[in-house]
C-alpha cells in the first residue's frame, strides 16, 4: 500500500502536483479529445447505424420494417415502438404517447432529433427551427461519446493489475494511476447520465418527469422491457460509480484501512459488467458495424484476457512462493 505519509506535508503536496501534471491533465486532455473525435468524425455518427426496438421485449430486437409498423398500427391502434440512439450503442428508446390532435397513440423517440419526448399526454412534434434539431443531435452524440470513453477508461483500470503481474512488478493495494483513471471514468459516467436527462428536459419534460420516464411506465409499473432494464442497470452502475468516487481519496483509505477499502474497490468488476449490460440492453450488439460496438467488444476482450492472465500469474507466483517456504 502506498504510504499514507505521501499525502501529508510537503511530500504530499509534491505528490498532488505530480498527479495533476502527469495524471489528471493528460487524462482530461485525452478524454476531451476522444469525446470531440467521437462527436465530430462522420464514422462515429450515431444516426448512420440501424436503430433497434427497445420497447417490445426484455431484450433489444431489430427494428420492425415500415410495412410491419404500419400493419401493427392498423391492427392494434398504435405503432410498434422503435428505439433510436441514446448514444449509438446506448440506443435511445421510444415510447407511446397520446397525440391530442389526432387522438391516436404514436411512438415518441427518446433522444432522436426527428421526434421529441415530452411529458405524459402532450403532443410530440419536430421542433421548429433547424438550429434546435442540430443542438439535439449534438447532445445525443455527446451522450454516446462520454459513455464510451468512460467504458474505455474503466477497462484500463482493470488492466493495470494484470499488466503489473506480467511485467513482474509489485502490485500494491492502491496506486494513484488506477485511482485517477477511475476518477475520470466516474466523471465521464456522470456527464453521460446528465446528458441523457438533458435530452428529455430540452424536449419539454421537467427534470423529475425526465428521470421517471427512464424507469416507470405510464401505468405506474417499473419498466421491464429492454429500455427499462438498460436504465436499471445504468442506475445501479451510477450508484457504484459514485461510491467508488467518494472513496478514492487518501482520507478514505486511511479511514477504511487497506483490506476493507480493497474489497470495496473490487466493485469495479461488477461495475464493468453492469455497463456492458447497459450497452447491450440499449442494442449495442445489434449494430456490429458501429465503431462504438467494436470499442465495447475490444474492451470486453481485453479485460477478460487480462484478468485470466492475471489470475494465472498470481496463482503460479503464489504456488512458487509456497513451495519455497
C-alpha positions as a LaTeX table, in Angstrom:
\begin{tabular}{lrrr}
\hline
Residue & $x$ (\AA) & $y$ (\AA) & $z$ (\AA) \\
\hline
Unk1 & 0.00 & 0.00 & 0.00 \\
Unk2 & 1.19 & 3.48 & $-0.77$ \\
Unk3 & 2.46 & 5.24 & 2.29 \\
Unk4 & $-0.10$ & 7.45 & 3.96 \\
Unk5 & 2.71 & 9.89 & 4.64 \\
Unk6 & 2.77 & 10.73 & 0.95 \\
Unk7 & $-0.46$ & 12.64 & 1.38 \\
Unk8 & 0.82 & 14.68 & 4.35 \\
Unk9 & 3.08 & 17.71 & 4.38 \\
Unk10 & 5.50 & 18.83 & 1.62 \\
Unk11 & 5.85 & 15.30 & 0.26 \\
Unk12 & 2.09 & 15.06 & $-0.08$ \\
Unk13 & 1.94 & 18.43 & $-1.85$ \\
Unk14 & 4.59 & 17.29 & $-4.34$ \\
Unk15 & 2.69 & 14.08 & $-4.88$ \\
Unk16 & $-0.51$ & 16.01 & $-5.64$ \\
Unk17 & 1.32 & 18.25 & $-8.12$ \\
Unk18 & 2.77 & 15.15 & $-9.76$ \\
Unk19 & $-0.70$ & 13.61 & $-10.07$ \\
Unk20 & $-2.07$ & 16.80 & $-11.53$ \\
Unk21 & 0.72 & 17.15 & $-14.11$ \\
Unk22 & 1.14 & 13.51 & $-15.10$ \\
Unk23 & $-2.30$ & 12.04 & $-14.42$ \\
Unk24 & $-5.20$ & 14.46 & $-14.31$ \\
Unk25 & $-4.17$ & 16.94 & $-17.02$ \\
Unk26 & $-3.20$ & 14.22 & $-19.56$ \\
Unk27 & $-6.36$ & 12.27 & $-18.75$ \\
Unk28 & $-8.50$ & 15.39 & $-19.13$ \\
Unk29 & $-6.90$ & 16.24 & $-22.49$ \\
Unk30 & $-7.22$ & 12.66 & $-23.74$ \\
Unk31 & $-10.83$ & 12.34 & $-22.57$ \\
Unk32 & $-11.94$ & 15.63 & $-24.10$ \\
Unk33 & $-10.02$ & 14.87 & $-27.29$ \\
Unk34 & $-11.70$ & 11.48 & $-27.69$ \\
Unk35 & $-15.13$ & 12.94 & $-26.97$ \\
Unk36 & $-14.54$ & 15.59 & $-29.66$ \\
Unk37 & $-13.42$ & 12.96 & $-32.17$ \\
Unk38 & $-16.37$ & 10.70 & $-31.37$ \\
Unk39 & $-18.70$ & 13.68 & $-31.76$ \\
Unk40 & $-17.36$ & 15.13 & $-35.00$ \\
Unk41 & $-15.99$ & 12.30 & $-37.15$ \\
Unk42 & $-18.59$ & 11.01 & $-39.66$ \\
Unk43 & $-17.51$ & 7.45 & $-38.91$ \\
Unk44 & $-18.95$ & 7.79 & $-35.39$ \\
Unk45 & $-22.22$ & 9.45 & $-36.39$ \\
Unk46 & $-24.86$ & 7.65 & $-34.31$ \\
Unk47 & $-27.57$ & 8.26 & $-36.92$ \\
Unk48 & $-25.59$ & 6.29 & $-39.53$ \\
Unk49 & $-26.33$ & 2.92 & $-37.93$ \\
Unk50 & $-29.51$ & 0.91 & $-37.53$ \\
Unk51 & $-31.81$ & 1.74 & $-34.67$ \\
Unk52 & $-33.38$ & $-1.03$ & $-32.63$ \\
Unk53 & $-36.64$ & $-1.81$ & $-30.88$ \\
Unk54 & $-36.17$ & $-1.44$ & $-27.14$ \\
Unk55 & $-39.80$ & $-1.38$ & $-26.07$ \\
Unk56 & $-41.27$ & $-4.65$ & $-27.32$ \\
Unk57 & $-39.43$ & $-7.17$ & $-25.15$ \\
Unk58 & $-36.96$ & $-7.64$ & $-22.33$ \\
Unk59 & $-34.10$ & $-7.68$ & $-24.83$ \\
Unk60 & $-33.40$ & $-5.37$ & $-27.77$ \\
Unk61 & $-34.69$ & $-6.52$ & $-31.13$ \\
Unk62 & $-34.10$ & $-5.45$ & $-34.72$ \\
Unk63 & $-36.36$ & $-2.58$ & $-35.62$ \\
Unk64 & $-39.54$ & $-3.54$ & $-37.43$ \\
Unk65 & $-39.83$ & $-2.55$ & $-41.08$ \\
Unk66 & $-42.07$ & 0.30 & $-42.15$ \\
Unk67 & $-44.65$ & $-2.14$ & $-43.55$ \\
Unk68 & $-44.76$ & $-4.13$ & $-40.32$ \\
Unk69 & $-45.05$ & $-0.95$ & $-38.29$ \\
Unk70 & $-47.96$ & 0.27 & $-40.40$ \\
Unk71 & $-49.73$ & $-3.09$ & $-40.14$ \\
Unk72 & $-49.29$ & $-3.14$ & $-36.37$ \\
Unk73 & $-50.67$ & 0.40 & $-36.14$ \\
Unk74 & $-53.81$ & $-0.54$ & $-38.06$ \\
Unk75 & $-54.47$ & $-3.74$ & $-36.12$ \\
Unk76 & $-53.56$ & $-2.66$ & $-32.62$ \\
Unk77 & $-54.21$ & 1.08 & $-32.80$ \\
Unk78 & $-50.60$ & 2.03 & $-32.22$ \\
Unk79 & $-47.28$ & 1.79 & $-33.98$ \\
Unk80 & $-44.55$ & $-0.53$ & $-32.90$ \\
Unk81 & $-42.30$ & 1.47 & $-30.60$ \\
Unk82 & $-38.93$ & 1.91 & $-32.12$ \\
Unk83 & $-35.63$ & 2.64 & $-30.40$ \\
Unk84 & $-33.36$ & 5.38 & $-31.55$ \\
Unk85 & $-29.88$ & 6.27 & $-30.27$ \\
Unk86 & $-29.40$ & 7.27 & $-26.62$ \\
Unk87 & $-25.92$ & 7.42 & $-27.99$ \\
Unk88 & $-25.40$ & 4.77 & $-30.68$ \\
Unk89 & $-24.66$ & 1.69 & $-28.61$ \\
Unk90 & $-26.67$ & 3.44 & $-25.92$ \\
Unk91 & $-29.60$ & 3.49 & $-28.36$ \\
Unk92 & $-32.39$ & 5.72 & $-27.20$ \\
Unk93 & $-35.79$ & 4.19 & $-26.71$ \\
Unk94 & $-39.25$ & 5.12 & $-27.88$ \\
Unk95 & $-42.50$ & 5.00 & $-26.07$ \\
Unk96 & $-46.14$ & 5.58 & $-26.96$ \\
Unk97 & $-47.69$ & 8.96 & $-26.29$ \\
Unk98 & $-51.24$ & 10.17 & $-26.95$ \\
Unk99 & $-51.47$ & 12.76 & $-29.74$ \\
Unk100 & $-54.13$ & 15.26 & $-28.72$ \\
Unk101 & $-54.55$ & 16.42 & $-32.33$ \\
Unk102 & $-55.29$ & 13.04 & $-33.92$ \\
Unk103 & $-56.49$ & 11.06 & $-30.93$ \\
Unk104 & $-54.04$ & 8.30 & $-31.80$ \\
Unk105 & $-51.16$ & 6.75 & $-29.94$ \\
Unk106 & $-47.81$ & 7.31 & $-31.62$ \\
Unk107 & $-44.19$ & 6.40 & $-30.87$ \\
Unk108 & $-42.02$ & 9.09 & $-29.35$ \\
Unk109 & $-38.24$ & 8.84 & $-29.64$ \\
Unk110 & $-36.05$ & 9.26 & $-26.58$ \\
Unk111 & $-33.08$ & 11.31 & $-27.78$ \\
Unk112 & $-33.80$ & 11.35 & $-31.52$ \\
Unk113 & $-33.75$ & 14.68 & $-33.37$ \\
Unk114 & $-36.58$ & 13.68 & $-35.68$ \\
Unk115 & $-39.08$ & 13.08 & $-32.87$ \\
Unk116 & $-39.32$ & 14.59 & $-29.46$ \\
Unk117 & $-40.01$ & 13.25 & $-25.97$ \\
Unk118 & $-42.37$ & 15.22 & $-23.76$ \\
Unk119 & $-44.47$ & 15.00 & $-20.65$ \\
Unk120 & $-47.27$ & 12.45 & $-20.44$ \\
Unk121 & $-50.25$ & 13.45 & $-22.55$ \\
Unk122 & $-48.52$ & 16.17 & $-24.55$ \\
Unk123 & $-48.28$ & 16.29 & $-28.31$ \\
Unk124 & $-44.84$ & 15.42 & $-29.65$ \\
Unk125 & $-43.69$ & 17.01 & $-32.88$ \\
Unk126 & $-40.47$ & 18.04 & $-34.55$ \\
Unk127 & $-39.32$ & 21.33 & $-33.00$ \\
Unk128 & $-39.48$ & 24.48 & $-35.07$ \\
Unk129 & $-36.16$ & 25.53 & $-36.47$ \\
Unk130 & $-33.21$ & 23.54 & $-37.70$ \\
Unk131 & $-30.96$ & 25.03 & $-35.04$ \\
Unk132 & $-32.74$ & 23.24 & $-32.22$ \\
Unk133 & $-32.62$ & 19.98 & $-34.17$ \\
Unk134 & $-28.87$ & 20.34 & $-34.64$ \\
Unk135 & $-28.38$ & 21.03 & $-30.94$ \\
Unk136 & $-30.33$ & 17.90 & $-30.04$ \\
Unk137 & $-28.19$ & 15.80 & $-32.37$ \\
Unk138 & $-25.02$ & 17.18 & $-30.81$ \\
Unk139 & $-26.25$ & 16.36 & $-27.29$ \\
Unk140 & $-27.21$ & 12.88 & $-28.46$ \\
Unk141 & $-23.75$ & 12.35 & $-29.94$ \\
Unk142 & $-22.08$ & 13.65 & $-26.78$ \\
Unk143 & $-24.15$ & 11.23 & $-24.71$ \\
Unk144 & $-22.71$ & 8.30 & $-26.62$ \\
Unk145 & $-19.19$ & 9.65 & $-26.74$ \\
Unk146 & $-18.90$ & 10.28 & $-23.00$ \\
Unk147 & $-20.34$ & 6.86 & $-22.24$ \\
Unk148 & $-17.85$ & 5.00 & $-24.39$ \\
Unk149 & $-14.81$ & 6.99 & $-23.33$ \\
Unk150 & $-15.83$ & 6.20 & $-19.76$ \\
Unk151 & $-16.04$ & 2.48 & $-20.60$ \\
Unk152 & $-12.56$ & 2.64 & $-22.11$ \\
Unk153 & $-11.07$ & 4.26 & $-19.00$ \\
Unk154 & $-12.84$ & 1.75 & $-16.77$ \\
Unk155 & $-11.37$ & $-1.12$ & $-18.80$ \\
Unk156 & $-7.87$ & 0.34 & $-18.41$ \\
Unk157 & $-8.25$ & 0.45 & $-14.62$ \\
Unk158 & $-8.97$ & $-3.29$ & $-14.68$ \\
Unk159 & $-5.87$ & $-3.95$ & $-16.77$ \\
Unk160 & $-3.30$ & $-2.22$ & $-14.55$ \\
Unk161 & $-3.08$ & $-5.10$ & $-12.07$ \\
Unk162 & $-2.61$ & $-7.82$ & $-14.74$ \\
Unk163 & $-0.04$ & $-5.69$ & $-16.56$ \\
Unk164 & 1.97 & $-5.31$ & $-13.33$ \\
Unk165 & 1.91 & $-9.09$ & $-12.88$ \\
Unk166 & 3.01 & $-9.69$ & $-16.47$ \\
Unk167 & 5.89 & $-7.24$ & $-16.06$ \\
Unk168 & 6.85 & $-8.75$ & $-12.71$ \\
Unk169 & 6.21 & $-5.50$ & $-10.89$ \\
Unk170 & 4.81 & $-5.03$ & $-7.42$ \\
Unk171 & 1.02 & $-4.89$ & $-7.43$ \\
Unk172 & 0.06 & $-2.72$ & $-4.41$ \\
Unk173 & $-3.36$ & $-2.40$ & $-2.88$ \\
Unk174 & $-3.71$ & 1.10 & $-4.30$ \\
Unk175 & $-1.94$ & 3.13 & $-6.95$ \\
Unk176 & $-2.60$ & 6.75 & $-7.79$ \\
Unk177 & $-2.73$ & 5.98 & $-11.51$ \\
Unk178 & $-5.50$ & 3.42 & $-11.08$ \\
Unk179 & $-7.41$ & 5.77 & $-8.77$ \\
Unk180 & $-7.08$ & 8.73 & $-11.12$ \\
Unk181 & $-8.20$ & 6.68 & $-14.10$ \\
Unk182 & $-11.22$ & 5.63 & $-12.05$ \\
Unk183 & $-11.95$ & 9.23 & $-11.13$ \\
Unk184 & $-12.09$ & 10.27 & $-14.78$ \\
Unk185 & $-14.18$ & 7.23 & $-15.70$ \\
Unk186 & $-16.61$ & 8.32 & $-12.97$ \\
Unk187 & $-16.66$ & 11.93 & $-14.20$ \\
Unk188 & $-17.49$ & 10.85 & $-17.74$ \\
Unk189 & $-20.16$ & 8.47 & $-16.46$ \\
Unk190 & $-21.87$ & 11.25 & $-14.51$ \\
Unk191 & $-21.70$ & 13.55 & $-17.57$ \\
Unk192 & $-23.17$ & 10.75 & $-19.69$ \\
Unk193 & $-26.16$ & 10.41 & $-17.35$ \\
Unk194 & $-26.65$ & 14.19 & $-17.13$ \\
Unk195 & $-26.70$ & 14.48 & $-20.93$ \\
Unk196 & $-29.25$ & 11.68 & $-21.23$ \\
Unk197 & $-31.55$ & 13.50 & $-18.82$ \\
Unk198 & $-30.87$ & 16.81 & $-20.60$ \\
Unk199 & $-32.20$ & 15.34 & $-23.85$ \\
Unk200 & $-35.62$ & 14.88 & $-22.27$ \\
Unk201 & $-35.53$ & 18.19 & $-20.45$ \\
Unk202 & $-34.67$ & 20.05 & $-23.66$ \\
Unk203 & $-37.67$ & 18.42 & $-25.33$ \\
Unk204 & $-40.13$ & 19.79 & $-22.84$ \\
Unk205 & $-40.02$ & 17.42 & $-19.87$ \\
Unk206 & $-39.22$ & 18.57 & $-16.37$ \\
Unk207 & $-36.20$ & 17.04 & $-14.69$ \\
Unk208 & $-38.30$ & 14.81 & $-12.42$ \\
Unk209 & $-40.52$ & 13.70 & $-15.29$ \\
Unk210 & $-37.47$ & 13.00 & $-17.44$ \\
Unk211 & $-35.88$ & 10.84 & $-14.76$ \\
Unk212 & $-39.11$ & 8.96 & $-14.01$ \\
Unk213 & $-39.53$ & 8.28 & $-17.73$ \\
Unk214 & $-36.41$ & 6.10 & $-17.65$ \\
Unk215 & $-37.81$ & 3.69 & $-15.06$ \\
Unk216 & $-41.60$ & 3.87 & $-14.76$ \\
Unk217 & $-44.25$ & 3.12 & $-17.38$ \\
Unk218 & $-47.35$ & 5.25 & $-17.82$ \\
Unk219 & $-49.39$ & 2.78 & $-15.77$ \\
Unk220 & $-47.03$ & 3.26 & $-12.83$ \\
Unk221 & $-45.27$ & $-0.09$ & $-13.14$ \\
Unk222 & $-41.47$ & $-0.42$ & $-13.32$ \\
Unk223 & $-40.23$ & $-0.72$ & $-16.89$ \\
Unk224 & $-39.09$ & $-4.28$ & $-17.55$ \\
Unk225 & $-38.53$ & $-4.04$ & $-21.29$ \\
Unk226 & $-35.09$ & $-3.60$ & $-22.82$ \\
Unk227 & $-35.26$ & 0.17 & $-22.34$ \\
Unk228 & $-36.16$ & $-0.26$ & $-18.68$ \\
Unk229 & $-33.50$ & $-2.89$ & $-17.95$ \\
Unk230 & $-30.93$ & $-0.69$ & $-19.67$ \\
Unk231 & $-31.82$ & 2.14 & $-17.33$ \\
Unk232 & $-31.99$ & $-0.02$ & $-14.19$ \\
Unk233 & $-28.51$ & $-1.41$ & $-14.89$ \\
Unk234 & $-27.33$ & 2.12 & $-15.63$ \\
Unk235 & $-28.73$ & 3.39 & $-12.33$ \\
Unk236 & $-27.02$ & 0.60 & $-10.38$ \\
Unk237 & $-23.76$ & 1.35 & $-12.17$ \\
Unk238 & $-24.12$ & 5.05 & $-11.32$ \\
Unk239 & $-24.58$ & 4.27 & $-7.61$ \\
Unk240 & $-21.42$ & 2.13 & $-7.63$ \\
Unk241 & $-19.51$ & 4.81 & $-9.55$ \\
Unk242 & $-20.44$ & 7.47 & $-7.01$ \\
Unk243 & $-19.50$ & 5.17 & $-4.14$ \\
Unk244 & $-16.10$ & 4.41 & $-5.67$ \\
Unk245 & $-15.55$ & 8.09 & $-6.40$ \\
Unk246 & $-16.33$ & 9.00 & $-2.78$ \\
Unk247 & $-13.72$ & 6.51 & $-1.52$ \\
Unk248 & $-10.96$ & 7.37 & $-4.00$ \\
Unk249 & $-9.10$ & 9.67 & $-1.60$ \\
Unk250 & $-6.21$ & 9.06 & 0.79 \\
Unk251 & $-8.52$ & 10.05 & 3.65 \\
Unk252 & $-10.97$ & 7.26 & 2.74 \\
Unk253 & $-8.11$ & 4.78 & 2.51 \\
Unk254 & $-6.86$ & 5.78 & 5.97 \\
Unk255 & $-10.33$ & 5.59 & 7.47 \\
Unk256 & $-11.38$ & 2.26 & 5.95 \\
Unk257 & $-7.96$ & 0.57 & 6.20 \\
Unk258 & $-6.35$ & $-1.38$ & 3.37 \\
Unk259 & $-8.31$ & $-4.64$ & 3.33 \\
Unk260 & $-11.89$ & $-3.26$ & 3.59 \\
Unk261 & $-11.00$ & $-0.48$ & 1.16 \\
Unk262 & $-9.66$ & $-3.01$ & $-1.34$ \\
Unk263 & $-12.79$ & $-5.14$ & $-1.09$ \\
Unk264 & $-14.90$ & $-2.05$ & $-1.77$ \\
Unk265 & $-12.79$ & $-1.16$ & $-4.79$ \\
Unk266 & $-13.37$ & $-4.64$ & $-6.22$ \\
Unk267 & $-16.89$ & $-3.44$ & $-7.00$ \\
Unk268 & $-15.18$ & $-2.14$ & $-10.15$ \\
Unk269 & $-15.59$ & $-5.62$ & $-11.62$ \\
Unk270 & $-19.34$ & $-5.54$ & $-11.01$ \\
Unk271 & $-19.41$ & $-2.02$ & $-12.42$ \\
Unk272 & $-17.81$ & $-3.17$ & $-15.66$ \\
Unk273 & $-20.35$ & $-5.98$ & $-16.03$ \\
Unk274 & $-23.20$ & $-3.53$ & $-15.43$ \\
Unk275 & $-22.04$ & $-1.02$ & $-18.04$ \\
Unk276 & $-21.66$ & $-3.83$ & $-20.58$ \\
Unk277 & $-25.21$ & $-4.96$ & $-19.82$ \\
Unk278 & $-26.37$ & $-1.35$ & $-20.03$ \\
Unk279 & $-24.93$ & $-1.02$ & $-23.52$ \\
Unk280 & $-26.32$ & $-4.40$ & $-24.57$ \\
Unk281 & $-29.85$ & $-3.59$ & $-23.39$ \\
Unk282 & $-29.62$ & $-0.41$ & $-25.48$ \\
Unk283 & $-28.90$ & $-2.52$ & $-28.55$ \\
Unk284 & $-25.13$ & $-2.25$ & $-28.87$ \\
Unk285 & $-24.66$ & $-5.83$ & $-30.04$ \\
Unk286 & $-27.26$ & $-5.39$ & $-32.78$ \\
Unk287 & $-25.06$ & $-2.79$ & $-34.51$ \\
Unk288 & $-21.89$ & $-4.74$ & $-35.17$ \\
Unk289 & $-20.75$ & $-2.33$ & $-37.89$ \\
Unk290 & $-20.65$ & 0.57 & $-35.43$ \\
Unk291 & $-17.19$ & 1.59 & $-34.18$ \\
Unk292 & $-18.73$ & 2.06 & $-30.73$ \\
Unk293 & $-19.76$ & $-1.59$ & $-30.64$ \\
Unk294 & $-16.29$ & $-2.59$ & $-31.74$ \\
Unk295 & $-14.81$ & $-0.47$ & $-28.98$ \\
Unk296 & $-17.11$ & $-2.21$ & $-26.49$ \\
Unk297 & $-16.13$ & $-5.68$ & $-27.73$ \\
Unk298 & $-12.44$ & $-4.75$ & $-27.66$ \\
Unk299 & $-12.78$ & $-3.55$ & $-24.07$ \\
Unk300 & $-14.53$ & $-6.77$ & $-23.04$ \\
Unk301 & $-11.91$ & $-8.94$ & $-24.73$ \\
Unk302 & $-9.01$ & $-7.04$ & $-23.19$ \\
Unk303 & $-10.47$ & $-7.19$ & $-19.69$ \\
Unk304 & $-11.25$ & $-10.90$ & $-19.95$ \\
Unk305 & $-7.82$ & $-11.80$ & $-21.30$ \\
Unk306 & $-6.08$ & $-9.52$ & $-18.81$ \\
Unk307 & $-7.96$ & $-10.87$ & $-15.81$ \\
Unk308 & $-7.45$ & $-14.51$ & $-16.82$ \\
Unk309 & $-3.75$ & $-13.89$ & $-17.36$ \\
Unk310 & $-3.52$ & $-12.06$ & $-14.04$ \\
Unk311 & $-5.20$ & $-14.86$ & $-12.11$ \\
Unk312 & $-2.94$ & $-17.46$ & $-13.74$ \\
Unk313 & 0.22 & $-15.48$ & $-12.99$ \\
Unk314 & $-0.87$ & $-14.75$ & $-9.42$ \\
Unk315 & $-1.59$ & $-18.42$ & $-8.73$ \\
Unk316 & 1.70 & $-19.52$ & $-10.27$ \\
Unk317 & 3.60 & $-16.99$ & $-8.19$ \\
Unk318 & 1.69 & $-17.97$ & $-5.04$ \\
Unk319 & 2.38 & $-21.68$ & $-5.59$ \\
Unk320 & 6.05 & $-20.95$ & $-6.26$ \\
Unk321 & 6.38 & $-18.98$ & $-3.02$ \\
Unk322 & 4.56 & $-21.71$ & $-1.06$ \\
Unk323 & 6.92 & $-24.37$ & $-2.40$ \\
Unk324 & 9.96 & $-22.32$ & $-1.31$ \\
Unk325 & 8.61 & $-21.75$ & 2.18 \\
\hline
\end{tabular}
